[in-house]
Amino acid sequence: NQQILEREFKSIGFLLNEKFESRDVVLSKNISDLKSFFLKAIYPDFLCKYKNKKVAIFGTRELSRIVSRVLSLSNAKVMFFITSVEPDDLTVDGISVYSILDESLKDTELDYVISCIEGTHENDVCNMIKSVYLDEKVISWRDL
């Protein structure tokens, strides 16, 4: 059934002139990039450019928490997590969570906003973040 659905999805994407990446391709890329991130993170100089930098992290799931912890261990200042909707939890790992639409964030000075979104929609999410945080450097976790 899964193969039939993927073939149908590919056919629709082809007809609509859309690029299609199978779930397996996306998963394989995520695993490869995550391994690369972990390999780099064990070296002391890997994240030194983030030392004393003010960082916000888009997302609150496992990858966001891992990136937050690794950055904190590298003496980056993780200011808060950001979500696209009103957060269910007000904190994650003791760090505040805000909606990207929260007006109180407008005056917060940040050096980086790091998107921890995985999958085919991550570029769209990065562009949405960039439309809100114009002065900060918005990067993907893959580019750390």
C-alpha positions as CSV (number, residue, x, y, z in Angstrom):
1,N,0.0,0.0,0.0
2,Q,2.8,2.4,0.9
3,Q,4.5,1.9,-2.5
4,I,1.2,2.4,-4.4
5,L,0.6,5.7,-2.5
6,E,4.2,6.9,-3.2
7,R,3.8,6.1,-6.9
8,E,0.5,8.0,-7.0
9,F,2.1,10.9,-5.1
10,K,5.0,10.9,-7.6
11,S,2.6,10.9,-10.5
12,I,0.6,13.8,-9.1
13,G,3.8,15.7,-8.4
14,F,5.0,15.1,-12.0
15,L,1.7,16.3,-13.4
16,L,1.9,19.4,-11.3
17,N,5.6,19.9,-12.1
18,E,6.6,19.5,-8.4
19,K,9.7,18.0,-7.1
20,F,9.1,14.8,-5.1
21,E,11.4,13.3,-2.5
22,S,10.3,10.0,-1.1
23,R,10.0,9.6,2.7
24,D,13.0,7.3,2.6
25,V,15.2,9.9,0.7
26,V,14.2,12.5,3.3
27,L,14.9,10.2,6.2
28,S,18.2,9.1,4.8
29,K,19.3,12.8,4.4
30,N,18.2,13.6,7.9
31,I,20.1,10.7,9.3
32,S,23.2,11.6,7.4
33,D,23.1,15.2,8.4
34,L,22.4,14.3,12.0
35,K,25.4,12.0,12.1
36,S,27.5,14.8,10.6
37,F,26.2,17.2,13.2
38,F,27.1,14.8,16.1
39,L,30.5,14.1,14.7
40,K,31.3,17.9,14.5
41,A,29.8,18.6,17.9
42,I,32.3,16.4,19.7
43,Y,35.2,18.6,18.6
44,P,35.8,21.6,20.9
45,D,36.2,24.2,18.1
46,F,33.1,23.1,16.1
47,L,30.7,25.6,17.6
48,C,33.1,28.3,18.9
49,K,31.6,30.9,16.6
50,Y,28.4,30.7,18.6
51,K,30.1,31.3,21.9
52,N,28.3,34.2,23.7
53,K,26.0,34.6,20.8
54,K,22.2,35.1,21.5
55,V,20.3,32.3,19.7
56,A,16.7,31.5,19.3
57,I,15.6,28.0,18.1
58,F,12.6,27.4,15.8
59,G,11.0,24.2,16.9
60,T,10.5,22.4,20.2
61,R,10.9,18.7,19.3
62,E,13.8,16.4,19.9
63,L,16.1,17.9,17.3
64,S,15.5,21.4,18.7
65,R,16.3,20.2,22.2
66,I,19.5,18.5,21.0
67,V,20.7,21.6,19.2
68,S,19.8,23.8,22.2
69,R,21.8,21.6,24.5
70,V,24.9,21.3,22.2
71,L,24.9,25.1,21.7
72,S,24.5,25.7,25.5
73,L,27.5,23.4,26.1
74,S,29.4,25.6,23.7
75,N,28.5,28.7,25.7
76,A,25.9,30.1,23.3
77,K,23.0,31.9,25.0
78,V,19.8,30.1,23.9
79,M,17.3,32.8,24.6
80,F,14.1,31.0,23.7
81,F,12.3,28.5,21.4
82,I,9.9,29.7,18.7
83,T,6.9,27.9,17.2
84,S,4.6,28.8,14.4
85,V,1.5,28.5,16.6
86,E,0.7,29.4,20.2
87,P,2.8,26.9,22.3
88,D,1.2,24.2,24.4
89,D,4.1,24.4,26.8
90,L,5.5,27.6,28.1
91,T,9.0,26.1,28.6
92,V,11.0,23.3,27.2
93,D,14.0,22.2,29.2
94,G,13.7,25.4,31.3
95,I,13.8,27.7,28.3
96,S,10.8,29.8,27.3
97,V,8.7,29.0,24.2
98,Y,7.0,31.7,22.2
99,S,4.9,32.0,19.1
100,I,6.7,33.6,16.1
101,L,3.8,36.1,16.0
102,D,4.4,37.2,19.6
103,E,4.9,41.0,19.5
104,S,7.0,41.0,22.7
105,L,9.8,39.3,20.7
106,K,10.2,42.2,18.3
107,D,12.7,44.1,20.5
108,T,14.8,41.0,21.4
109,E,18.3,41.2,20.0
110,L,19.5,37.9,18.5
111,D,22.5,36.9,16.6
112,Y,21.0,33.8,15.1
113,V,17.7,32.1,14.6
114,I,18.3,28.4,14.0
115,S,15.5,26.4,12.3
116,C,15.4,22.8,13.5
117,I,12.8,21.7,11.0
118,E,13.4,18.5,9.1
119,G,11.8,17.5,5.8
120,T,10.6,18.8,2.5
121,H,9.0,21.9,3.9
122,E,12.1,23.2,5.8
123,N,13.0,25.8,3.1
124,D,9.5,27.2,3.3
125,V,9.7,27.4,7.1
126,C,13.2,29.1,6.9
127,N,11.7,31.7,4.5
128,M,8.8,32.3,6.8
129,I,11.2,32.9,9.7
130,K,13.3,35.2,7.6
131,S,10.2,37.3,6.9
132,V,9.8,37.9,10.6
133,Y,13.4,38.1,11.8
134,L,14.9,40.3,9.1
135,D,18.0,41.5,11.0
136,E,19.1,38.1,12.5
137,K,20.9,35.4,10.6
138,V,18.5,32.6,10.0
139,I,20.1,29.3,9.4
140,S,19.2,25.6,9.3
141,W,20.5,23.2,11.8
142,R,22.1,21.5,8.9
143,D,24.4,24.5,8.4
144,L,25.7,24.6,12.0
